[in-house]
Amino acid sequence: MITTLHLSNKLFKVDFSKPRDISIRIKNGIENPSAYYAPPVEITPVVLDNFIGDISQGGIVNYKNIKINPHGNGTHTECVGHIAKEEYLINQCLKEFMFLAELTSVIPTKIENGDRVITQQHVNHLTNSNGAKAIVIRTQPNDIDKETRNYSGTNPPYILDEAVAYLVYKGYEQLLIDLPSVDREEDGAKFLAHKAFWKYPGTVRKNSTITEMIYVDNEIKDGLYLLQLNVLNIELDASPSRPLLYDLMEV
């Protein structure tokens, strides 16, 4: 389906039959990305007396349970409820699902303590003259093993709060990144980048979200896209999610 959209005072054609999936598929077992020592995903059939919910095991229907940690087992979208004392829920905070989005690639810089970080210098080129509401950050190198990498205890790259504050200043309301967290794996519970993005505590940006552990294929070029951000209608601070990008063709 091809439609014409009016975005940021311009007309674009979008082919909704050709989404670019930047989520990571969830599978049973350990072949998923993982972080913060989350247990592996478990997908198991329901077993009741003589009933088993697995056709391959002789059942009459597939009927299975899933056990997953949204923050630790793959692509997920979180709201300010992730760090707030007050209750904020992802199904109430995320009210819109389509956004003009900008994709940018960065190479994290190694600093004196050995950490690899995204600084404000990495994002200073993002003037957001197009009025995009979402920013998608792809880190380099961009290896396919991001789809199965165990980040626990590895001190992966993260983004400095100064860089996040700049993105907020430029008007981005949804942040997507291919790292397990915008903050350092162990930061003494400071959550500087999370707090900078949501302006917490203070005038909280409760309708803004952070999506982590995406994977943006190298074939997808930096630039402007239409983002569709899909989450479950679930009362939690975070949900497994499936962000999709659509190419924009200016009319």
C-alpha positions as CSV (number, residue, x, y, z in Angstrom):
1,M,0.0,0.0,0.0
2,I,1.4,3.3,-1.1
3,T,0.2,6.5,0.5
4,T,1.1,10.2,0.5
5,L,1.9,11.9,3.8
6,H,2.4,15.5,4.8
7,L,5.3,15.6,7.2
8,S,7.2,18.7,8.3
9,N,5.7,20.8,5.6
10,K,6.7,18.4,2.9
11,L,4.9,15.7,0.9
12,F,6.3,12.1,1.0
13,K,5.2,8.8,-0.5
14,V,5.4,5.8,1.7
15,D,5.1,2.1,0.7
16,F,3.7,0.4,3.8
17,S,4.2,-3.0,2.2
18,K,8.0,-2.6,2.6
19,P,8.8,-2.1,6.2
20,R,12.4,-2.3,7.4
21,D,12.3,-4.2,10.7
22,I,14.9,-3.0,13.2
23,S,13.8,-5.2,16.1
24,I,15.5,-8.5,17.0
25,R,13.4,-11.6,16.9
26,I,12.7,-13.4,20.1
27,K,13.4,-17.2,20.2
28,N,13.3,-19.9,22.9
29,G,16.5,-20.4,24.7
30,I,19.8,-18.5,24.7
31,E,20.0,-17.4,21.1
32,N,18.8,-13.9,22.0
33,P,20.6,-10.8,23.0
34,S,20.7,-10.6,26.8
35,A,21.8,-8.1,29.4
36,Y,21.8,-7.5,33.1
37,Y,22.0,-11.3,33.8
38,A,18.4,-11.8,32.7
39,P,17.5,-15.5,32.5
40,P,17.0,-16.9,29.0
41,V,13.7,-16.7,27.2
42,E,11.5,-19.8,27.9
43,I,8.7,-20.8,25.6
44,T,7.1,-24.0,26.9
45,P,3.8,-25.9,26.2
46,V,1.0,-25.9,28.7
47,V,0.7,-29.4,30.3
48,L,-2.6,-30.4,32.0
49,D,-3.3,-34.0,32.8
50,N,-3.4,-35.7,29.4
51,F,-3.1,-32.4,27.5
52,I,0.1,-31.0,26.1
53,G,0.0,-27.7,24.1
54,D,2.5,-28.9,21.4
55,I,1.6,-30.6,18.2
56,S,5.1,-31.9,17.7
57,Q,4.7,-33.8,21.0
58,G,1.4,-35.3,20.1
59,G,-0.9,-32.4,21.2
60,I,-3.9,-31.3,19.2
61,V,-3.0,-27.6,19.2
62,N,0.0,-25.4,20.0
63,Y,-0.7,-23.6,23.3
64,K,2.4,-22.2,25.0
65,N,3.6,-20.0,27.8
66,I,6.4,-17.5,27.4
67,K,8.7,-16.2,30.1
68,I,10.7,-13.1,29.2
69,N,12.3,-10.1,30.8
70,P,11.5,-7.1,28.6
71,H,14.7,-5.2,29.6
72,G,17.1,-8.1,29.4
73,N,16.0,-10.4,26.6
74,G,15.8,-8.3,23.4
75,T,14.3,-5.2,21.7
76,H,12.2,-3.3,24.2
77,T,10.6,0.1,24.6
78,E,10.5,1.7,28.1
79,C,8.9,4.7,29.6
80,V,10.0,6.9,32.6
81,G,8.4,4.3,34.9
82,H,11.7,2.4,34.5
83,I,13.4,4.8,36.8
84,A,10.6,6.8,38.6
85,K,9.3,6.3,42.1
86,E,5.9,7.2,40.7
87,E,4.0,4.7,38.5
88,Y,4.2,5.3,34.8
89,L,3.1,2.5,32.4
90,I,4.2,2.1,28.8
91,N,0.7,1.5,27.5
92,Q,-0.4,4.8,29.0
93,C,2.7,6.9,28.2
94,L,3.1,5.9,24.5
95,K,0.1,7.6,22.9
96,E,1.3,7.8,19.3
97,F,2.9,5.2,17.2
98,M,4.1,6.8,14.0
99,F,6.9,9.3,13.9
100,L,9.2,11.1,11.5
101,A,12.6,9.6,12.5
102,E,16.3,10.3,11.7
103,L,18.8,7.5,11.6
104,T,22.4,8.3,12.4
105,S,25.5,6.1,12.8
106,V,28.2,6.7,15.3
107,I,31.5,5.2,16.5
108,P,31.7,5.4,20.3
109,T,34.9,7.0,21.6
110,K,37.1,5.3,24.1
111,I,37.7,7.6,27.1
112,E,40.4,7.6,29.8
113,N,38.7,5.0,32.1
114,G,38.4,2.6,29.1
115,D,34.7,3.1,28.6
116,R,33.3,3.5,25.1
117,V,30.8,6.4,24.9
118,I,28.7,8.5,22.6
119,T,29.4,12.1,23.3
120,Q,27.7,15.3,22.3
121,Q,30.3,15.7,19.5
122,H,28.8,12.5,18.0
123,V,25.4,14.1,17.7
124,N,26.2,17.8,17.1
125,H,25.5,17.4,13.4
126,L,21.9,16.6,14.2
127,T,20.2,20.0,13.7
128,N,16.8,18.3,13.3
129,S,15.8,20.9,10.6
130,N,13.2,18.4,9.4
131,G,11.4,18.4,12.8
132,A,11.8,14.7,13.4
133,K,10.4,13.4,16.6
134,A,12.5,10.2,16.8
135,I,16.2,9.6,16.7
136,V,17.6,6.2,15.8
137,I,21.3,5.6,16.7
138,R,23.3,2.8,15.2
139,T,26.7,2.1,16.7
140,Q,29.7,0.9,14.7
141,P,31.0,-1.7,14.3
142,N,27.6,-3.1,13.4
143,D,28.1,-6.8,13.6
144,I,25.3,-9.3,13.1
145,D,26.1,-10.9,16.5
146,K,24.2,-8.0,18.1
147,E,21.2,-10.2,17.6
148,T,22.6,-12.8,20.0
149,R,25.2,-11.0,22.1
150,N,25.4,-11.5,25.9
151,Y,26.2,-8.0,27.2
152,S,26.1,-9.0,30.9
153,G,29.3,-8.0,32.7
154,T,30.9,-6.6,29.6
155,N,30.5,-2.8,30.2
156,P,29.1,-2.1,26.7
157,P,29.1,1.4,25.2
158,Y,26.6,3.9,26.4
159,I,25.6,7.5,25.7
160,L,26.6,10.4,27.9
161,D,23.9,12.6,29.5
162,E,25.3,15.7,27.8
163,A,24.6,14.1,24.4
164,V,21.1,13.0,25.5
165,A,20.4,16.6,26.8
166,Y,21.4,17.9,23.3
167,L,18.9,15.5,21.6
168,V,16.2,16.6,23.9
169,Y,17.0,20.3,23.2
170,K,16.7,19.5,19.4
171,G,13.2,18.2,19.9
172,Y,13.6,14.4,19.7
173,E,10.9,12.7,21.8
174,Q,11.6,9.0,21.0
175,L,15.1,7.6,21.3
176,L,16.1,4.2,19.8
177,I,19.6,2.7,20.1
178,D,21.2,-0.7,19.5
179,L,22.8,-0.9,22.9
180,P,21.4,-2.7,26.0
181,S,21.1,0.6,27.8
182,V,21.6,4.3,27.3
183,D,23.5,4.3,30.6
184,R,26.6,2.6,31.9
185,E,26.1,-1.0,32.9
186,E,27.2,-0.2,36.5
187,D,26.8,3.5,37.3
188,G,25.9,3.5,41.0
189,A,22.1,3.9,40.2
190,K,22.7,7.4,38.8
191,F,20.8,6.7,35.5
192,L,22.2,10.0,34.1
193,A,21.2,9.5,30.5
194,H,17.7,8.1,31.4
195,K,17.1,11.1,33.6
196,A,18.3,13.6,31.1
197,F,16.0,12.2,28.4
198,W,12.9,12.1,30.6
199,K,13.9,15.2,32.6
200,Y,13.3,13.3,35.7
201,P,12.7,14.5,38.3
202,G,11.1,17.7,37.2
203,T,8.9,18.4,34.3
204,V,8.7,14.8,33.2
205,R,8.5,14.0,29.5
206,K,6.1,11.1,30.2
207,N,5.1,10.6,26.5
208,S,8.7,10.1,25.5
209,T,10.2,6.6,25.3
210,I,13.6,4.9,25.0
211,T,13.9,1.8,22.8
212,E,17.0,-0.4,23.4
213,M,18.7,-3.4,21.8
214,I,17.5,-2.7,18.2
215,Y,19.5,-3.9,15.2
216,V,19.7,-1.7,12.1
217,D,21.1,-3.6,9.2
218,N,24.0,-2.0,7.3
219,E,21.9,-1.9,4.1
220,I,19.7,0.8,5.8
221,K,21.4,4.1,5.1
222,D,21.5,7.1,7.5
223,G,18.7,9.6,6.8
224,L,15.1,10.3,7.3
225,Y,12.4,7.6,7.7
226,L,8.9,7.1,9.0
227,L,9.0,5.1,12.2
228,Q,6.2,2.8,13.4
229,L,6.8,2.0,17.1
230,N,4.8,-1.1,18.2
231,V,4.4,-2.2,21.8
232,L,2.1,-4.5,23.8
233,N,-0.9,-3.1,25.6
234,I,0.7,-4.1,28.9
235,E,0.7,-2.4,32.3
236,L,4.5,-2.4,32.8
237,D,7.2,0.2,32.6
238,A,8.5,-1.6,29.5
239,S,7.3,-3.8,26.7
240,P,9.0,-6.0,24.1
241,S,8.7,-4.0,20.9
242,R,8.9,-4.1,17.1
243,P,10.0,-0.8,15.6
244,L,9.7,-0.6,11.8
245,L,11.2,2.0,9.5
246,Y,9.7,3.0,6.2
247,D,11.5,4.7,3.3
248,L,10.3,8.2,2.5
249,M,10.1,9.3,-1.1
250,E,9.8,13.1,-1.4
251,V,7.0,14.1,-3.8
